[in-house]
Amino acid sequence: MRQAIALAYTQLGRTAPNPAVGCVLVKNDIVVSTGATGQGGHPHAEQIALELAGDKAQGSTAYMTLEPCHSRSSGAPGCSDRLINAGVARVVAASADPHPTAMDGFAKLKAAGIRVDIGLCRAEAFPLVEGFFKLLNTGRPLMVVDAAQQGYDAEFTMNAGESPGDAVLRLGREGLTRIRIPPSSPHLTLLRSHGLIDHDIS
């Protein structure tokens, strides 16, 4: 699972509007293949790992940082279907996914006779989905004060005549999940006064 988490972190800030996910297929204690969410959210990590594994996916255990999607808005097979069709024997995931197209992915796997274990390394994997979950629940991205530039979908911007709250909601409507505010940002004091900062790691 820690390898899956590490893979996902390499894509953090590159996959919006989807979360960065990592997937590792293991068979007979040997890593068969790996995958991480692609640029802009596609392809999904599970799809990449399964395609690389080919027939070796049969009977394997899939370690992933998030619940595999139940279906796709495009009409393509969901990752849960891909795992079932590949003959994966067990799925271990760090957490469930509340998104409408993903939730019930575990239920579909269980109905197909696949063993499902949830919660391994949940705390370590949470930063990967924190912004995604916040966007789903509030319509606002995660707002972080950070001097480092990597791991974010975009830097905070505020248009002329726009309130801080409206700016954050606009970024959410754009599908952005993780927003960086540089410590030197002229908007930082205003954002703080409106209670719009989630974390300050500067």
C-alpha positions in Angstrom: 0.0 0.0 0.0 2.8 2.4 0.8 4.1 1.9 -2.8 0.6 2.8 -4.1 0.6 5.9 -1.9 4.0 6.9 -3.1 2.9 6.5 -6.7 -0.1 8.7 -6.1 2.0 11.4 -4.6 4.0 11.7 -7.8 0.8 12.8 -9.5 -0.6 15.1 -6.8 -1.6 18.4 -8.4 -1.7 17.0 -11.9 -5.0 15.1 -11.9 -7.8 17.6 -11.2 -10.7 17.3 -11.2 -10.0 13.7 -10.2 -7.9 12.7 -7.2 -4.4 11.3 -7.5 -4.7 7.5 -7.0 -2.0 4.8 -6.9 -2.5 1.1 -7.7 -0.2 -1.8 -7.2 -1.0 -5.4 -8.3 0.7 -8.1 -6.3 0.7 -11.9 -7.0 2.7 -14.5 -5.0 4.4 -11.6 -3.1 5.7 -10.1 -6.4 4.7 -6.8 -7.8 3.1 -7.5 -11.2 2.4 -3.9 -12.2 1.7 -0.4 -11.0 -0.3 2.6 -12.1 -1.0 6.2 -11.0 -3.8 8.5 -12.3 -2.8 10.2 -15.5 -2.7 13.9 -16.3 -6.1 15.6 -16.0 -7.5 12.5 -14.2 -7.3 9.9 -17.0 -6.5 7.1 -17.4 -7.3 5.9 -13.9 -4.6 4.2 -11.9 -6.3 0.8 -11.9 -6.8 0.8 -15.7 -3.1 1.5 -16.2 -2.0 -1.2 -13.8 -4.4 -3.8 -15.2 -3.4 -3.1 -18.8 0.3 -3.5 -17.9 -0.4 -6.7 -16.0 -2.4 -8.4 -18.8 -3.1 -12.0 -17.9 -0.9 -11.8 -14.8 -3.7 -9.8 -13.0 -5.6 -13.1 -12.7 -5.6 -14.1 -9.0 -3.7 -11.0 -7.9 -4.3 -8.6 -5.0 -4.8 -4.9 -6.0 -3.6 -2.3 -3.5 -5.1 1.1 -4.2 -5.4 4.4 -2.4 -9.1 4.9 -3.1 -12.2 2.9 -3.9 -12.4 1.9 -7.6 -15.1 3.7 -9.6 -18.4 1.9 -10.0 -19.1 3.5 -13.4 -17.8 6.2 -15.7 -19.7 9.3 -16.8 -18.4 8.6 -20.3 -20.1 5.2 -20.3 -16.8 3.3 -20.4 -16.4 0.4 -17.9 -15.7 1.4 -14.4 -12.5 0.3 -12.7 -14.5 -2.1 -10.5 -15.7 -3.8 -13.7 -12.1 -3.9 -15.0 -10.9 -5.5 -11.8 -13.7 -8.1 -11.9 -13.1 -8.9 -15.6 -9.3 -9.3 -15.0 -9.9 -11.9 -12.3 -8.4 -10.0 -9.4 -8.9 -12.0 -6.3 -8.6 -9.3 -3.6 -8.8 -5.5 -3.4 -7.2 -3.6 -0.5 -8.0 0.2 -0.4 -7.1 3.0 1.9 -10.5 4.6 1.8 -13.9 4.7 0.2 -14.9 7.3 -2.5 -18.1 9.3 -1.9 -18.3 10.5 -5.5 -21.5 9.3 -7.2 -19.7 7.5 -10.0 -17.3 5.7 -7.6 -19.4 4.9 -4.5 -20.7 1.3 -4.5 -17.5 0.1 -6.3 -16.7 -2.0 -3.3 -20.3 -3.4 -3.3 -19.9 -4.4 -7.0 -16.5 -6.2 -6.2 -18.0 -8.1 -3.2 -21.0 -9.1 -5.3 -18.5 -10.7 -7.8 -16.9 -12.7 -5.0 -13.8 -10.5 -4.6 -12.5 -10.0 -1.1 -12.4 -6.3 -0.1 -10.4 -4.8 2.7 -10.7 -1.1 3.5 -8.7 1.2 5.7 -5.0 0.1 5.3 -2.8 3.2 5.7 -5.9 5.5 5.6 -4.2 8.4 7.4 -1.1 8.3 5.2 -3.3 8.4 2.1 -5.8 11.0 3.3 -3.8 14.1 2.0 -4.2 12.6 -1.5 -8.0 12.9 -1.3 -8.5 15.8 1.2 -9.0 18.4 -1.4 -11.2 16.2 -3.6 -13.4 15.3 -0.6 -13.7 19.0 0.4 -14.7 19.9 -3.1 -17.4 17.2 -3.2 -18.7 18.3 0.2 -18.5 22.1 0.0 -17.9 23.1 -3.6 -14.6 24.7 -2.4 -11.0 23.4 -3.0 -8.5 22.9 -0.2 -6.7 26.1 0.5 -3.1 25.8 1.7 -0.5 28.4 2.5 2.8 26.9 1.2 6.1 28.1 -0.1 6.6 24.9 -2.1 5.0 24.9 -5.6 4.6 21.2 -6.2 1.5 19.2 -5.4 -1.2 21.9 -6.2 -3.7 22.2 -9.0 -3.2 26.0 -9.2 -2.2 29.1 -7.3 -4.9 31.3 -5.8 -6.2 34.1 -8.0 -8.8 36.8 -7.4 -10.5 38.7 -10.2 -11.3 42.4 -10.0 -14.4 43.0 -8.0 -14.5 39.4 -6.8 -14.9 38.6 -3.1 -12.5 36.0 -1.5 -15.4 33.6 -1.0 -16.6 34.0 -4.6 -13.0 33.5 -5.9 -12.7 30.2 -3.9 -16.1 29.0 -5.3 -15.0 29.9 -8.8 -11.9 27.8 -8.4 -14.1 24.9 -7.2 -16.4 25.2 -10.2 -13.3 24.9 -12.4 -12.8 21.5 -10.8 -9.7 22.4 -8.8 -9.2 20.6 -5.6 -5.9 21.9 -4.1 -5.0 25.6 -4.2 -1.7 27.1 -3.1 -1.4 30.5 -1.5 2.2 31.7 -1.4 3.2 33.2 1.9 3.9 36.5 0.1 0.4 36.6 -1.5 -1.3 40.0 -1.2 -4.5 38.1 -0.7 -3.3 36.1 2.3 -4.6 38.5 5.1 -8.0 38.8 3.4 -8.3 35.1 3.0 -7.4 34.6 6.7 -9.9 37.1 7.9 -12.6 35.3 5.9 -11.6 31.9 7.4 -10.8 30.5 4.0 -7.4 29.0 4.9 -7.4 25.2 5.6 -3.7 24.7 6.3 -0.6 26.8 6.7 2.6 24.8 6.2 4.8 27.7 5.2 
